[in-house]
Amino acid sequence: MSISELTMKLESLSQEDYNMVVMLVERLADKPSSFLKAARDSHLKRNPMSMKEIDQEIEDYRREKRG
């Protein structure tokens, strides 16, 4: 998703939904999820993929869910 696509989607949100997105972004930026880090570390132990490969799998999964 490009920045312009994201901007358009954000601008179309209700004020309440926009505020929720801002809150989530701030929370993720301030305190990365230890749960997600532990899940990635666990996955790497079971399946020695590179972080790039894992990120690509996550993106592919998200595309499938959206499409």
C-alpha positions in Angstrom: 0.0 0.0 0.0 1.4 3.3 -1.0 1.5 6.4 1.2 -1.2 8.1 -1.0 -3.5 5.1 -0.6 -3.0 5.0 3.1 -3.6 8.8 3.3 -6.9 8.4 1.4 -8.0 5.6 3.6 -7.1 7.5 6.8 -9.0 10.6 5.5 -12.1 8.6 4.9 -12.3 7.3 8.5 -14.7 8.7 11.0 -13.2 10.9 13.7 -13.6 8.1 16.2 -11.9 5.5 14.0 -9.1 7.9 13.1 -8.5 8.6 16.8 -8.3 4.8 17.4 -5.7 4.4 14.6 -3.6 7.2 15.9 -3.7 5.7 19.4 -2.7 2.3 18.0 0.2 3.7 16.0 1.4 5.7 19.0 1.2 2.6 21.2 3.2 0.5 18.7 5.8 3.2 18.2 6.3 3.7 21.9 6.3 0.1 23.0 6.8 -2.7 20.5 4.9 -5.8 21.3 7.0 -8.3 23.2 4.4 -10.9 22.2 5.2 -10.4 18.5 8.9 -10.4 19.2 8.6 -13.7 21.1 6.5 -15.2 18.3 9.0 -14.2 15.7 11.9 -15.6 17.8 10.0 -18.9 18.3 9.2 -19.1 14.6 12.9 -18.6 13.7 13.9 -21.5 16.0 11.4 -23.8 14.3 11.8 -22.5 10.8 15.1 -20.8 10.1 13.8 -18.3 7.6 15.3 -14.9 7.3 13.5 -11.9 8.7 12.9 -10.7 5.1 11.3 -14.0 4.2 9.1 -13.9 7.3 8.0 -10.3 6.5 7.2 -11.4 3.0 5.1 -14.3 4.3 3.2 -11.8 6.5 2.6 -9.4 3.6 1.4 -12.3 1.4 -1.0 -13.4 4.1 -2.4 -9.9 4.5 -2.9 -9.6 0.8 -4.8 -12.8 0.7 -7.1 -11.6 3.5 -7.7 -8.3 1.8 -8.2 -9.8 -1.6 
